[in-house]
Amino acid sequence: MKDPKVTVLILSYNGKHLLDEVITSYRTNTYGNFDIAVIDNGSTDGTEEYIARKYAELKLLRVEKNRGYSGGFNFGLEYAFCENKSDFVIITNNDVKADNNVIKELVEIAQADDRNGFVTGKVYFYERPKIFQTIGLIYDPVKINGGHIGWGEEDRGQYDEVTERHFADDVFMLVSRKLYEEVGGYDIEFVLQAEQFDWQFRAKKKGFKIMYTPYAKIWHKDSMTIGRNSPSKSYYDSRNPMIVLMKYLEPDAFRRYFWLHIRKDIIRPSLVNLKNSRIDISIKIWEGFVSAIQWGFNNNKLTIKHFIKDGSWNP
């Protein structure tokens, strides 16, 4: 049987200096039927000219004005599934190095069941190549997304079973055509941060599964585009998970989440950043929080029941 067609989508914004390694590592993959498309998401560092000169055989998808993470990838997904007629797409960051068998291993799990809509694998820290960054996300009964499985652990074979995950990071992730046709792509409301959380939530509601295979591996340099401690990241970290949960949780469940979120994710980090003289980050945390509340009321996703129970302050 002919291998299904796969398009590898690499999103890049002013990341010309990162592209050689990610392109080379995917180009040398052992899978028999794939191509690579680089999404130049409004870069001003000469990415378009660089790709045309050095990697002329690759497809370059140029976006003149940066559309954010979600919008940039949606542009690529439309090309890959609608124009390029791919069966699967691999979403991947530009700051990674991929194992030679990563495409083959992801496709194998996706083909095992047509409800395996997303497939991911082992993500290691680039600087510590045997240490996990993530292998999926923990389920939390209140926050739903409870953080990374395996973070900081050495790979000793403790996660070597193919299994379903509640949620997963999208630093690299295979997406099936069937899922795209039934669910669509990212919601561009989530410019960055929590975009995969929302997409996977929608997909799970339609019966799709998020699968993990230990045989697909990449190494990630981590937040090379926006930075680990950027005000922009802090804004969206504060805002976007709250919007996801107000979209999908009932008022009682959201209320439990909300009061935990404001204590642990808003007040505490904003005070820590004030202490560390990062007033800019503290301001962005609160701006993100207020923006989420405004979004909820403007889109009829919030009522008084989302904050108080039976008319009394008893969160």
BAFI-3210 file (N, C-alpha, C; in Angstrom, 3 decimals, decimal comma, padded with zeros to 6 digits):
// residues 315
n [1|2|3|4|5|6|7|8|9|10|11|12|13|14|15|16|17|18|19|20|21|22|23|24|25|26|27|28|29|30|31|32|33|34|35|36|37|38|39|40|41|42|43|44|45|46|47|48|49|50|51|52|53|54|55|56|57|58|59|60|61|62|63|64|65|66|67|68|69|70|71|72|73|74|75|76|77|78|79|80|81|82|83|84|85|86|87|88|89|90|91|92|93|94|95|96|97|98|99|100|101|102|103|104|105|106|107|108|109|110|111|112|113|114|115|116|117|118|119|120|121|122|123|124|125|126|127|128|129|130|131|132|133|134|135|136|137|138|139|140|141|142|143|144|145|146|147|148|149|150|151|152|153|154|155|156|157|158|159|160|161|162|163|164|165|166|167|168|169|170|171|172|173|174|175|176|177|178|179|180|181|182|183|184|185|186|187|188|189|190|191|192|193|194|195|196|197|198|199|200|201|202|203|204|205|206|207|208|209|210|211|212|213|214|215|216|217|218|219|220|221|222|223|224|225|226|227|228|229|230|231|232|233|234|235|236|237|238|239|240|241|242|243|244|245|246|247|248|249|250|251|252|253|254|255|256|257|258|259|260|261|262|263|264|265|266|267|268|269|270|271|272|273|274|275|276|277|278|279|280|281|282|283|284|285|286|287|288|289|290|291|292|293|294|295|296|297|298|299|300|301|302|303|304|305|306|307|308|309|310|311|312|313|314|315]
n.u [000,831|000,508|002,259|000,452|-000,028|001,904|002,241|004,666|004,440|006,159|006,277|007,398|008,629|010,597|012,717|014,912|017,510|017,108|016,213|017,761|018,472|015,978|014,744|016,635|016,588|013,988|013,932|015,588|014,103|012,833|010,454|008,271|006,636|006,313|006,211|007,616|006,574|007,260|006,034|006,181|005,698|005,078|007,691|010,580|013,226|014,464|013,713|012,090|013,636|015,866|014,929|014,097|016,547|018,231|016,670|015,079|013,466|011,500|008,162|007,186|005,216|004,088|003,138|002,153|001,578|002,028|000,155|-000,096|000,309|-001,823|-003,277|-001,267|-000,606|-003,130|-003,295|-001,353|-002,467|-004,774|-003,614|-002,205|-004,164|-006,275|-005,262|-002,844|-003,666|-003,107|-002,996|-002,339|-001,124|001,768|002,231|004,697|007,143|009,643|011,943|013,107|014,614|014,197|013,740|014,885|012,903|010,473|008,178|007,196|006,551|004,536|002,521|001,938|000,539|-001,637|-002,937|-003,929|-006,460|-009,249|-010,239|-008,133|-007,174|-005,243|-001,741|001,091|004,411|007,497|008,976|011,986|014,264|016,318|018,887|019,382|019,487|018,394|016,416|013,060|010,822|008,100|005,525|002,921|-000,132|-001,219|-004,308|-006,387|-008,724|-009,925|-008,609|-008,473|-006,465|-003,587|-000,831|002,546|003,285|005,997|007,870|011,147|012,122|014,399|014,678|014,009|012,741|010,285|007,966|007,110|004,938|002,419|-000,289|-003,443|-003,878|-005,073|-004,760|-002,375|000,763|001,417|003,893|004,999|002,911|000,824|-001,901|-005,003|-006,640|-009,361|-010,076|-009,593|-011,469|-013,863|-013,699|-012,252|-009,639|-007,307|-008,692|-008,673|-008,952|-007,218|-004,357|-001,766|-000,671|-002,500|-003,882|-003,845|-005,123|-007,786|-008,437|-008,077|-009,936|-012,355|-012,144|-012,163|-014,752|-016,096|-015,465|-012,861|-009,517|-006,544|-003,425|-000,453|002,800|005,732|007,752|008,099|010,093|011,363|013,582|013,529|014,079|012,762|010,666|011,877|011,018|009,082|010,086|010,741|009,983|008,369|006,396|004,223|003,723|002,989|000,621|-001,110|-001,020|-002,374|-004,866|-005,922|-006,308|-008,448|-010,500|-010,859|-011,945|-014,244|-015,712|-016,333|-016,942|-019,442|-021,276|-020,858|-018,515|-016,745|-016,685|-015,324|-012,826|-012,222|-011,809|-009,601|-007,778|-007,524|-006,246|-003,850|-002,739|-002,939|-002,918|-000,748|001,582|001,725|002,423|004,899|006,368|006,290|007,869|010,265|010,876|009,639|007,518|006,238|005,466|003,716|001,641|000,741|-000,236|-002,530|-003,899|-004,423|-006,123|-008,348|-009,097|-009,996|-012,288|-013,848|-014,176|-015,708|-018,183|-018,916|-019,334|-021,365|-020,735|-020,415|-022,071|-023,629|-023,709|-021,381|-019,561|-020,574|-022,407|-025,758|-026,505|-024,828|-021,599|-019,740|-017,496]
n.v [-001,195|002,224|004,794|007,084|010,543|013,110|016,336|018,372|021,050|023,919|026,542|029,872|032,836|035,477|033,710|032,806|031,970|029,588|027,702|025,896|023,560|022,392|021,961|020,274|018,031|017,046|016,616|014,417|012,285|008,923|008,218|007,558|009,291|012,364|015,967|019,235|022,293|025,649|028,103|031,405|033,717|036,594|037,543|039,686|039,321|038,383|035,795|034,779|035,202|033,715|031,042|030,705|030,851|028,852|026,593|025,869|023,855|023,430|024,179|027,465|029,352|032,390|034,857|038,096|039,837|039,267|036,658|035,583|032,623|030,733|031,717|031,714|028,975|028,020|029,054|027,487|024,917|025,006|025,179|022,688|020,638|021,331|022,335|020,946|018,392|016,578|013,674|013,607|016,037|017,396|019,444|021,644|023,250|025,806|025,633|023,101|019,807|016,943|013,423|010,798|008,966|010,062|010,889|008,529|007,034|008,557|008,509|005,783|005,281|006,998|005,788|003,499|003,821|005,589|007,564|008,513|011,408|013,336|012,959|012,593|012,651|011,947|014,740|016,212|018,236|020,365|021,137|019,299|016,337|013,853|014,362|014,814|017,230|017,328|014,857|014,797|015,958|016,335|015,341|017,463|017,750|020,218|022,376|021,186|021,076|019,986|020,408|019,411|016,034|014,129|016,203|017,342|014,851|012,110|010,066|006,864|004,812|004,743|005,696|004,204|003,147|003,014|005,178|006,762|010,270|012,876|015,592|017,388|019,007|021,161|021,373|019,576|017,747|015,432|015,754|014,564|014,321|013,722|014,689|017,430|018,055|017,637|019,125|021,431|023,965|025,721|028,020|031,344|033,232|032,627|033,796|033,102|030,596|028,235|027,546|024,958|023,602|024,484|023,597|020,815|020,259|020,787|018,801|016,425|016,500|015,755|013,157|012,429|011,205|011,830|010,795|009,200|008,258|006,519|006,283|008,329|011,116|014,298|017,141|020,049|023,520|025,471|028,103|029,993|031,979|033,785|034,005|033,000|034,497|036,633|039,655|039,448|036,668|036,233|037,692|036,223|033,705|034,222|034,944|033,144|030,290|030,587|031,507|029,277|027,437|028,733|028,494|025,776|024,555|023,840|026,219|025,677|024,093|025,827|027,903|026,792|026,461|029,166|030,624|029,329|029,839|032,656|033,015|031,425|031,787|034,432|036,463|035,523|035,119|037,745|039,253|038,113|038,860|041,641|041,889|041,096|043,202|043,214|044,822|045,231|042,650|041,933|043,778|042,911|040,371|040,981|042,483|040,512|038,841|040,563|041,012|038,457|038,180|040,248|039,263|036,993|038,019|039,611|037,677|036,173|034,060|034,090|034,337|035,501|033,166|031,872|032,820|033,090|031,059|030,184|032,805|033,633|034,459|031,978|030,372]
n.w [000,000|-000,815|000,872|002,909|002,045|003,468|004,816|006,182|008,260|008,945|011,047|011,063|012,451|011,978|012,311|010,871|011,501|012,760|011,009|009,435|010,917|011,685|009,188|007,901|009,598|009,293|006,537|006,168|006,996|007,198|006,077|003,266|001,706|001,717|002,071|002,654|004,007|004,549|006,609|006,363|008,566|008,232|008,515|008,973|008,615|006,368|005,759|003,651|001,302|001,993|002,161|-000,493|-001,777|-000,593|-000,110|-002,376|-003,339|-001,479|-000,344|000,031|002,094|002,241|004,483|004,582|006,705|010,092|011,468|013,931|016,007|015,733|013,490|011,546|011,321|010,540|007,965|006,742|007,150|005,560|003,023|002,987|003,320|001,569|-000,892|-001,379|-000,958|001,145|003,291|005,937|008,261|009,719|012,336|013,357|015,383|014,672|016,108|016,594|016,546|014,657|015,057|012,870|012,220|012,806|011,311|010,120|012,438|013,671|011,697|011,599|014,011|013,671|011,522|012,643|013,719|012,689|014,324|015,706|015,908|016,543|016,929|018,921|020,420|022,093|023,571|024,018|025,984|024,155|024,942|026,886|026,074|026,906|028,639|029,447|028,087|027,542|027,350|026,806|028,396|031,746|033,217|035,069|037,652|038,151|036,739|034,306|032,163|033,368|033,250|032,208|031,438|032,527|032,660|033,050|033,750|033,395|030,531|031,029|029,935|031,067|029,967|027,738|026,308|023,852|024,056|024,937|025,351|027,544|026,844|024,783|024,143|021,341|020,147|018,423|016,280|014,779|012,534|011,412|008,195|008,367|010,909|010,521|008,546|009,920|012,276|011,826|011,954|014,058|016,469|015,807|017,745|019,737|019,717|020,462|022,802|024,598|022,346|021,239|023,263|023,138|020,500|020,704|022,682|021,315|019,343|020,852|021,822|019,585|019,364|018,671|019,263|021,189|020,676|021,936|021,070|021,946|020,154|018,408|018,217|019,239|019,668|021,544|021,497|022,939|023,376|021,615|019,927|021,154|023,699|027,102|029,321|028,516|028,309|026,514|026,351|029,015|029,151|027,402|028,608|030,948|029,993|027,884|028,637|030,426|028,775|027,119|028,969|029,851|027,581|027,411|029,897|032,382|034,471|037,316|037,341|036,049|037,910|040,108|038,930|038,294|040,739|041,733|039,680|039,766|042,184|042,030|039,461|038,766|040,930|042,585|040,747|039,723|041,955|042,565|040,309|040,582|042,877|041,780|040,207|037,718|036,542|034,150|033,319|035,389|034,953|032,430|033,047|034,549|032,631|030,717|032,174|032,656|030,001|029,274|030,905|029,853|027,246|027,782|028,730|026,541|024,617|025,565|027,298|029,983|033,110|036,149|037,613|037,034|038,802|041,441|043,778|044,068|044,640|046,689|048,061|047,657|046,540]
ca.u [000,000|001,284|002,226|-000,378|000,735|002,094|002,909|005,243|004,304|007,079|005,912|008,561|008,541|011,952|013,506|015,791|018,675|016,732|015,592|018,618|018,429|014,661|014,521|017,523|016,180|012,785|014,242|016,267|013,224|012,799|009,125|008,384|005,746|006,055|006,882|007,789|006,184|007,643|005,127|006,885|004,574|005,328|009,067|011,315|014,651|014,957|013,372|011,569|014,771|016,747|014,336|014,132|017,929|018,872|015,757|014,134|012,548|010,448|007,056|007,196|003,916|004,411|002,087|002,775|001,419|001,996|-001,196|-000,039|000,558|-003,007|-003,569|-000,207|-000,783|-004,358|-002,932|-000,665|-003,387|-005,627|-002,795|-001,833|-005,304|-007,170|-004,531|-001,829|-004,381|-002,417|-003,808|-001,977|-000,233|002,519|002,484|005,945|007,819|010,888|013,092|013,211|015,333|013,352|014,323|014,748|011,728|009,324|006,989|006,723|005,959|003,273|001,538|001,549|-000,498|-002,821|-003,620|-004,486|-007,854|-009,532|-010,553|-006,864|-007,097|-003,954|-000,723|002,338|005,393|008,415|009,666|013,113|014,966|017,415|020,161|019,516|018,819|017,738|015,464|011,769|010,110|006,693|005,047|001,480|-000,567|-001,936|-005,680|-006,630|-010,182|-010,400|-008,050|-008,564|-005,080|-002,816|000,611|003,263|003,736|007,413|008,726|012,375|012,512|015,257|014,015|014,503|011,800|009,083|006,800|007,337|003,740|001,472|-001,462|-004,230|-003,648|-006,182|-004,376|-000,947|001,348|001,498|005,229|004,892|001,646|000,196|-003,336|-005,583|-007,581|-010,715|-010,299|-009,642|-012,730|-014,990|-013,504|-011,582|-008,305|-007,228|-009,516|-007,718|-009,080|-006,041|-003,216|-000,795|-000,953|-003,773|-004,544|-004,050|-006,076|-009,110|-008,624|-008,225|-011,217|-013,387|-012,001|-012,598|-016,216|-016,598|-015,083|-011,480|-008,576|-005,184|-002,589|000,975|003,677|007,095|008,730|008,254|010,897|012,008|014,306|012,946|014,897|011,876|010,313|012,900|010,405|008,475|010,812|010,087|009,485|007,966|005,097|003,198|003,399|002,280|-000,734|-001,926|-001,116|-003,405|-006,143|-006,476|-006,904|-009,733|-011,491|-011,155|-012,796|-015,586|-016,405|-016,700|-017,357|-020,669|-020,974|-020,306|-017,136|-015,948|-016,524|-014,228|-011,586|-011,981|-011,243|-008,238|-006,984|-007,204|-005,261|-002,572|-002,206|-003,027|-002,404|000,579|002,676|001,868|003,182|006,292|007,016|006,495|009,021|011,462|010,952|009,067|006,203|005,616|004,815|002,565|000,568|000,212|-001,018|-003,843|-004,566|-004,932|-007,252|-009,478|-009,504|-010,772|-013,594|-014,582|-014,532|-016,776|-019,455|-019,245|-019,730|-022,433|-020,205|-020,346|-023,197|-023,300|-023,546|-019,995|-018,721|-021,121|-023,361|-027,027|-026,581|-023,938|-020,173|-019,282|-016,890]
ca.v [000,000|003,465|005,591|008,295|011,768|013,930|017,631|018,907|022,505|024,590|027,953|030,655|034,297|035,996|032,597|032,309|031,323|028,284|026,844|024,849|022,309|021,762|021,483|019,133|016,846|016,476|016,170|013,118|011,266|007,667|008,011|007,560|010,157|013,605|017,188|020,227|023,669|026,629|029,255|032,618|034,420|038,036|037,819|040,826|038,984|037,792|034,373|034,434|035,135|032,630|029,774|030,656|030,652|027,648|025,443|026,210|022,737|023,447|025,105|028,613|029,996|033,708|035,702|039,412|040,399|038,188|036,269|034,848|031,189|030,043|032,174|031,258|027,553|027,818|029,324|026,288|023,774|025,137|024,775|021,275|019,744|021,715|022,494|019,898|017,118|015,685|012,838|014,020|017,184|017,491|020,797|021,607|024,523|025,966|025,502|021,695|018,822|015,758|012,103|010,373|008,119|010,679|010,905|007,146|006,583|009,278|008,013|004,417|005,345|007,645|004,837|002,389|004,115|006,881|008,549|009,030|012,655|013,956|012,038|013,240|011,712|012,421|016,013|016,377|019,508|020,342|021,263|018,105|015,468|012,679|014,863|015,165|018,485|016,940|013,690|014,894|016,819|015,684|015,783|018,037|017,803|021,599|023,174|020,313|020,938|020,018|020,563|018,443|014,728|013,832|017,393|017,284|013,478|011,418|008,968|005,549|003,847|004,704|006,113|003,542|002,497|003,816|005,390|007,967|011,373|013,809|016,711|017,347|020,219|021,079|021,677|018,791|017,032|015,028|016,019|013,811|015,012|013,494|015,645|018,785|018,236|017,634|020,052|022,655|024,200|026,510|029,209|032,458|034,001|032,288|034,214|032,122|030,020|027,523|027,298|023,523|023,220|024,715|022,742|019,445|020,186|020,666|017,507|015,376|016,544|015,070|011,756|012,165|010,887|012,375|009,625|009,373|007,136|006,765|006,075|009,595|011,921|015,532|017,912|021,389|024,582|026,087|029,531|030,792|033,097|034,798|034,111|032,319|035,459|037,834|040,197|038,927|035,314|036,351|038,152|035,149|032,647|034,651|035,117|032,141|029,098|030,943|031,558|027,894|026,772|029,331|028,001|024,369|024,063|024,320|027,275|025,181|023,671|027,018|028,677|026,174|026,818|030,607|031,106|028,792|030,555|034,026|032,962|030,806|032,180|035,880|037,227|035,070|035,489|039,196|039,722|037,655|039,701|042,957|041,753|040,963|044,415|042,996|045,459|045,046|041,347|041,997|044,504|042,068|039,298|041,526|042,853|039,280|038,414|041,455|040,760|037,217|038,474|041,025|038,356|036,124|038,741|040,044|036,513|035,467|032,840|034,271|034,883|035,599|031,807|031,445|033,394|032,839|029,967|030,444|034,185|033,917|034,362|030,696|029,743]
ca.w [000,000|-000,867|002,101|002,824|001,836|004,669|004,710|007,415|008,300|009,865|011,204|011,455|012,475|012,227|012,828|009,796|012,096|013,310|010,006|008,869|011,669|011,618|007,823|007,649|010,358|008,670|005,160|006,203|007,555|006,449|005,506|001,812|000,926|002,449|001,651|003,720|003,689|005,560|006,686|006,769|009,184|008,278|008,968|008,404|008,729|005,122|005,681|002,327|000,363|002,438|001,735|-001,961|-002,220|-000,075|-000,103|-003,440|-003,571|-000,471|-000,551|000,927|002,247|002,769|005,032|004,618|008,041|011,077|011,872|015,184|015,906|015,218|012,140|010,660|011,049|009,757|006,580|006,275|007,133|004,383|001,873|003,022|003,138|000,470|-002,155|-001,548|-000,855|002,071|004,174|007,294|008,387|010,968|012,816|014,120|015,609|013,921|017,017|016,984|015,730|014,622|014,835|011,473|012,020|013,466|010,453|010,017|013,699|013,877|010,732|011,975|015,047|013,087|010,644|013,413|014,042|012,061|015,366|016,226|015,156|016,847|017,436|019,318|020,963|023,122|023,364|024,946|025,969|023,188|025,648|027,734|025,104|027,478|029,631|028,845|028,259|027,638|026,586|026,956|029,481|032,840|033,467|036,385|037,792|038,209|035,650|033,134|031,706|034,604|033,076|031,375|031,900|032,290|032,687|033,831|034,047|032,444|029,836|031,426|029,382|031,907|029,185|026,458|025,789|023,075|024,906|024,694|026,274|027,704|026,000|024,455|023,573|019,876|019,650|017,187|016,397|013,525|012,441|010,296|007,317|008,879|011,990|009,966|007,830|010,854|013,403|011,404|012,491|015,276|016,649|015,782|018,992|020,522|018,898|020,928|024,112|024,788|021,064|021,074|024,301|022,564|019,331|021,159|023,388|020,275|018,676|021,777|021,884|018,386|019,415|018,264|020,338|021,162|020,938|022,210|020,774|022,434|019,080|017,675|019,131|018,801|020,686|021,436|022,085|023,927|023,410|020,942|019,199|022,025|024,965|028,231|030,303|027,789|028,681|025,625|026,798|030,290|028,830|026,844|029,618|031,883|029,298|026,991|029,263|031,024|027,700|026,722|029,944|029,886|026,395|027,444|031,206|032,995|035,450|038,585|037,106|035,768|039,139|040,876|038,236|038,303|042,003|041,816|038,675|040,168|043,279|041,681|038,157|038,578|042,081|043,020|039,838|039,567|043,125|042,403|039,302|041,188|043,771|040,935|039,386|036,383|036,574|032,839|033,292|036,300|034,271|031,359|033,667|034,877|031,386|030,130|032,989|032,373|028,623|029,259|031,483|028,861|026,153|028,247|028,751|025,176|023,812|026,288|027,901|031,427|033,854|037,573|038,125|036,830|039,854|042,761|043,825|044,763|045,097|047,834|047,735|048,172|045,366]
c.u [000,869|001,146|001,302|000,495|000,738|002,753|003,395|005,174|005,224|006,706|007,115|008,265|009,905|012,848|014,428|016,969|018,377|016,397|016,460|018,448|017,069|014,393|015,361|017,037|014,903|013,071|014,845|015,397|013,072|011,456|009,146|007,580|005,408|006,725|006,882|007,347|006,573|006,669|005,926|005,835|004,877|006,712|009,668|012,819|015,210|014,653|012,941|012,713|015,694|016,222|014,417|015,537|018,474|017,996|014,662|013,118|011,402|009,348|007,157|005,819|004,150|003,145|002,692|002,691|001,241|000,575|-001,225|000,142|-000,622|-003,304|-002,532|-000,361|-002,074|-004,124|-002,251|-001,568|-004,296|-004,873|-002,607|-003,012|-006,127|-006,459|-003,575|-002,399|-003,662|-003,416|-003,576|-001,076|000,487|002,792|003,755|006,528|009,105|012,126|013,240|014,170|014,537|014,168|014,029|013,488|010,431|008,066|006,375|005,991|004,624|002,182|001,054|000,431|-001,770|-003,621|-004,302|-005,972|-008,173|-010,038|-009,295|-006,542|-005,813|-003,004|000,530|003,278|006,253|009,060|010,730|013,604|016,161|018,766|020,437|018,804|018,195|016,666|014,184|011,386|008,608|006,454|003,518|001,148|-001,435|-003,368|-005,792|-008,138|-010,755|-009,925|-008,126|-007,171|-004,163|-001,317|001,236|003,572|005,226|008,366|009,935|012,854|013,474|014,480|014,694|013,578|010,494|007,811|006,858|006,144|002,919|000,190|-002,211|-003,903|-004,915|-005,983|-002,879|-000,504|001,431|002,846|005,541|003,699|001,126|-001,307|-003,879|-006,513|-009,003|-011,033|-010,454|-010,978|-013,928|-014,899|-012,974|-010,208|-008,360|-008,285|-008,566|-007,933|-007,838|-004,806|-002,011|-001,143|-002,385|-004,517|-004,804|-005,056|-007,503|-009,380|-008,873|-009,526|-012,355|-013,359|-012,489|-014,124|-016,855|-016,096|-013,682|-010,588|-007,227|-004,253|-001,124|001,703|005,091|008,158|008,900|008,929|011,396|012,704|013,978|013,794|014,105|011,806|011,357|012,307|009,895|009,216|010,026|009,436|009,039|006,622|003,965|002,764|002,603|000,829|-001,606|-002,032|-002,219|-004,788|-006,724|-007,013|-008,268|-010,829|-011,860|-012,171|-014,162|-016,396|-017,011|-017,188|-018,716|-020,321|-020,353|-018,841|-016,238|-015,692|-015,385|-012,877|-011,252|-011,304|-009,854|-007,315|-006,581|-006,182|-003,879|-001,924|-002,240|-002,369|-000,973|001,689|002,833|002,635|004,653|007,025|007,210|007,732|010,328|011,618|010,521|007,629|005,475|004,872|003,599|001,378|-000,074|-000,611|-002,433|-004,606|-005,164|-006,159|-008,505|-010,001|-010,363|-012,175|-014,450|-015,050|-015,719|-018,130|-019,882|-019,772|-020,753|-021,989|-020,134|-021,662|-022,772|-023,078|-022,132|-019,076|-019,238|-022,207|-024,591|-027,101|-025,703|-022,492|-019,603|-018,644|-016,475]
c.v [001,249|004,216|006,781|009,540|012,626|015,244|018,037|020,423|023,079|026,064|028,738|032,145|034,843|034,931|031,986|031,511|029,933|027,256|025,711|023,514|021,622|021,216|020,240|017,884|016,231|015,946|014,779|012,020|010,082|007,411|008,268|008,585|011,420|014,781|018,163|021,582|024,563|027,801|030,435|033,614|035,913|038,409|039,025|040,572|038,337|036,312|033,969|034,264|033,969|031,273|029,632|030,339|029,277|026,409|025,654|025,096|022,686|024,435|026,220|029,253|031,312|034,431|037,088|040,065|039,260|037,916|035,576|033,365|030,477|030,430|031,716|029,793|027,277|028,061|028,095|025,070|023,815|024,734|023,256|020,351|020,063|021,801|021,348|018,494|016,104|014,877|013,211|015,246|017,082|018,956|020,753|023,010|024,593|025,751|024,077|020,955|017,529|014,494|011,636|009,563|008,776|010,646|009,510|006,699|007,277|008,735|006,616|004,416|005,974|006,670|003,699|002,576|005,487|007,925|009,029|010,318|013,424|012,863|012,837|012,200|012,350|013,741|016,138|017,827|019,391|020,330|020,066|016,956|014,189|013,055|015,311|016,614|018,216|015,664|013,638|015,737|016,053|016,217|016,291|018,205|019,216|022,388|022,463|020,032|021,097|020,131|019,355|017,140|014,606|014,991|017,194|015,876|012,953|010,259|007,654|004,451|003,776|005,128|005,489|002,730|003,481|003,955|006,647|009,009|012,224|015,024|016,601|018,705|020,057|021,551|020,802|017,857|016,698|015,258|015,259|014,686|014,892|014,480|017,054|019,043|018,326|018,737|021,408|022,769|024,949|027,614|030,400|033,442|033,809|032,566|033,331|031,761|029,494|027,253|025,807|022,983|023,357|023,759|021,291|019,242|019,987|019,291|016,360|015,337|015,868|013,635|011,423|011,955|011,553|011,249|010,017|008,097|007,443|006,688|007,296|010,591|013,198|016,188|019,384|022,419|025,498|027,601|030,437|032,007|034,171|034,965|033,527|033,298|036,757|038,336|039,647|037,525|035,359|036,778|036,995|033,953|032,952|034,600|033,846|030,871|029,386|030,996|030,153|027,277|027,432|028,907|026,612|023,842|024,620|025,342|026,779|024,786|024,871|027,815|028,109|026,525|028,290|031,061|030,535|029,567|031,946|034,045|032,532|031,373|033,683|036,620|036,822|035,454|036,990|039,782|039,320|038,536|041,137|042,941|041,710|042,119|044,186|043,511|045,244|043,710|041,329|042,689|043,630|040,903|039,789|041,958|041,617|038,767|039,247|041,222|039,500|037,441|039,252|040,146|037,487|036,804|039,168|038,905|035,620|034,114|032,927|034,843|034,966|034,215|031,278|031,928|033,119|031,796|030,369|031,855|034,535|033,728|033,103|029,912|028,309]
c.w [000,000|000,447|001,915|002,704|003,100|004,280|006,093|007,328|009,359|009,899|011,703|011,382|012,908|012,842|011,782|010,357|012,645|012,237|009,500|009,600|011,556|010,224|007,543|008,355|009,783|007,260|005,139|006,807|006,613|005,762|003,996|001,048|001,721|001,765|002,821|003,200|004,854|005,485|007,225|007,249|009,373|008,743|008,269|008,406|007,468|004,978|004,274|001,321|000,699|001,976|000,218|-002,473|-001,822|-000,164|-001,144|-003,703|-002,561|-000,864|000,484|000,918|002,961|003,233|005,230|005,999|009,035|011,560|013,230|014,931|015,239|013,772|011,132|010,311|010,277|008,269|005,973|006,192|005,913|003,124|001,848|002,724|001,888|-000,880|-002,413|-001,389|000,040|002,892|005,641|007,212|009,721|011,243|013,649|014,255|014,801|014,788|017,526|016,056|015,808|014,424|013,409|011,186|012,492|012,603|010,377|011,277|013,979|012,961|011,111|013,014|014,497|012,234|011,402|013,710|013,468|013,047|016,076|015,476|015,342|017,330|017,754|019,923|022,035|022,698|024,444|024,915|025,019|023,891|026,556|027,024|025,646|028,501|028,937|029,111|028,382|026,854|026,673|028,178|030,475|032,908|034,895|036,548|037,848|037,000|034,295|032,566|032,911|034,444|032,394|032,107|031,586|032,416|033,608|034,177|032,980|031,820|030,209|030,897|030,152|031,164|027,796|025,958|024,966|023,902|024,482|025,753|026,388|026,796|025,732|023,939|022,058|019,354|018,435|017,343|015,009|013,621|011,233|009,460|007,862|009,999|011,428|009,276|008,780|011,911|012,954|012,034|013,802|015,281|016,738|016,929|019,861|019,675|019,187|022,366|024,201|023,487|020,848|022,084|023,765|021,411|019,754|021,934|022,384|019,623|019,569|021,881|020,665|018,287|018,948|019,483|020,094|021,581|021,140|021,809|021,247|021,345|018,177|018,611|018,464|019,989|020,471|022,173|023,011|023,867|022,765|020,232|020,141|023,346|026,126|029,192|029,631|028,311|027,814|026,044|028,101|030,084|028,367|027,788|030,629|031,248|028,695|027,646|029,883|029,958|027,237|027,675|030,080|028,654|026,615|028,800|031,606|034,083|036,756|038,435|036,832|037,037|040,004|040,257|038,433|039,588|042,258|040,887|039,162|041,306|042,788|040,427|037,901|039,749|042,426|042,043|039,649|040,748|043,030|041,402|039,781|042,083|042,977|039,953|037,946|036,378|035,250|032,753|034,203|035,653|033,201|031,907|033,953|033,633|030,708|030,860|032,683|030,957|028,529|029,807|030,477|027,707|026,561|028,249|027,346|024,311|024,517|026,838|029,424|031,951|035,317|038,178|037,949|037,951|041,262|042,679|044,645|045,351|046,272|047,412|048,365|047,032|045,623]
res [m|k|d|p|k|v|t|v|l|i|l|s|y|n|g|k|h|l|l|d|e|v|i|t|s|y|r|t|n|t|y|g|n|f|d|i|a|v|i|d|n|g|s|t|d|g|t|e|e|y|i|a|r|k|y|a|e|l|k|l|l|r|v|e|k|n|r|g|y|s|g|g|f|n|f|g|l|e|y|a|f|c|e|n|k|s|d|f|v|i|i|t|n|n|d|v|k|a|d|n|n|v|i|k|e|l|v|e|i|a|q|a|d|d|r|n|g|f|v|t|g|k|v|y|f|y|e|r|p|k|i|f|q|t|i|g|l|i|y|d|p|v|k|i|n|g|g|h|i|g|w|g|e|e|d|r|g|q|y|d|e|v|t|e|r|h|f|a|d|d|v|f|m|l|v|s|r|k|l|y|e|e|v|g|g|y|d|i|e|f|v|l|q|a|e|q|f|d|w|q|f|r|a|k|k|k|g|f|k|i|m|y|t|p|y|a|k|i|w|h|k|d|s|m|t|i|g|r|n|s|p|s|k|s|y|y|d|s|r|n|p|m|i|v|l|m|k|y|l|e|p|d|a|f|r|r|y|f|w|l|h|i|r|k|d|i|i|r|p|s|l|v|n|l|k|n|s|r|i|d|i|s|i|k|i|w|e|g|f|v|s|a|i|q|w|g|f|n|n|n|k|l|t|i|k|h|f|i|k|d|g|s|w|n|p]
***
